[in-house]
Amino acid sequence: MRPTGAGQRLAIDSHRVKVKKALGKASIVNLEGSHRSVFCEWINYELHTMDQVPDLLFQRVEAIANNFSMEPLPVDFSVLHCCGYFHDISSFRFGLLLTPITLQPVTLREVMKKQPRPSLECLFGLALTLSKSLHHFHRADWLHKNISSYNVLFFDTRLNKHQPILLDNFPTPYIVGFNHSRPNDPNSFTRGSADIEKHYLHPQYARLPEPRFKHGFDYYSLGLLLLEIALWEPITRSPLLKGRDILNVEPKELQTLWLNEAVPLLGPRMGKTYKNVVNLCLNDYFVDTSNFFAREDFGKMVVRELERCYV
């Protein structure tokens, strides 16, 4: 299948793309005829010939590219602008070409490991920005499926140093990791969670066979992200694990641990409103609610409540 409609203007010949530096599931690339570096997200697939790539996968890549190429992007949508995509047939993957960059990206997870805990004002702002962005994504009827501190990027050289810094305002965070994202459509092509950080998955979705993904699973992952922001440490390094490898702990046990032992720590640190928001995301309220009502309630009970958090 060839690019169609609006996707044609964004399709780029893969021979023009040269990988400059690998960054895990992404890369910094250069485009032939341009001196600019571009952040590239990879969307891998397991099929082995051009003829086997489902039309729906092409359509999904085109749809993501089109959504992220809007001019301008909505204020509440904290993602990198898309300037094109290509099909790397030999490596069984698509590449999403995102905003030309001049700085080395750093993940929120890395920042939490390198920098001291920021001010409450910074933490509230970060939590609200990420929550608004996910809400916007869901209102467009898309699912992210891979929310974690690995998939929140900053482009600020100050954050990429081990030297502690004190920030009055946090730089803009950008949500990435859209390699599993898809429309909220029961007929859309879907991929499993083989390369997703399992400890961010809701216990229901971590089971085999995997159920159909729903909004509430994204909200659970966001709840863990908000928990990390509040405690300013990745959940993999939490002292509540008592030295255990998080990958060896059952997802349901982890959910119970976070709700019973981690969430109560948030009141004195972040206030009652923030604590209640995280508790709501981590319990099964949104998972047990239909997608439409979960999305509406998330806007009222999470985004609006976080807007009330201030110093």
Secondary structure as UniProt FT lines:
FT   HELIX           5..9
FT   HELIX           14..16
FT   STRAND          17..23
FT   TURN            24..25
FT   STRAND          26..31
FT   TURN            32..33
FT   STRAND          37..44
FT   HELIX           50..52
FT   HELIX           55..68
FT   TURN            75..76
FT   STRAND          82..88
FT   HELIX           89..91
FT   STRAND          93..101
FT   STRAND          106..107
FT   HELIX           108..114
FT   HELIX           120..139
FT   TURN            140..141
FT   STRAND          142..143
FT   HELIX           149..151
FT   STRAND          152..154
FT   HELIX           157..160
FT   STRAND          174..175
FT   HELIX           178..180
FT   STRAND          182..183
FT   TURN            186..187
FT   TURN            194..195
FT   HELIX           198..200
FT   HELIX           203..206
FT   HELIX           215..231
FT   HELIX           235..237
FT   HELIX           239..241
FT   TURN            242..243
FT   HELIX           246..248
FT   HELIX           251..257
FT   HELIX           258..262
FT   HELIX           263..265
FT   HELIX           266..270
FT   HELIX           272..282
FT   TURN            285..288
FT   HELIX           291..298
FT   HELIX           299..303
FT   HELIX           304..307
//
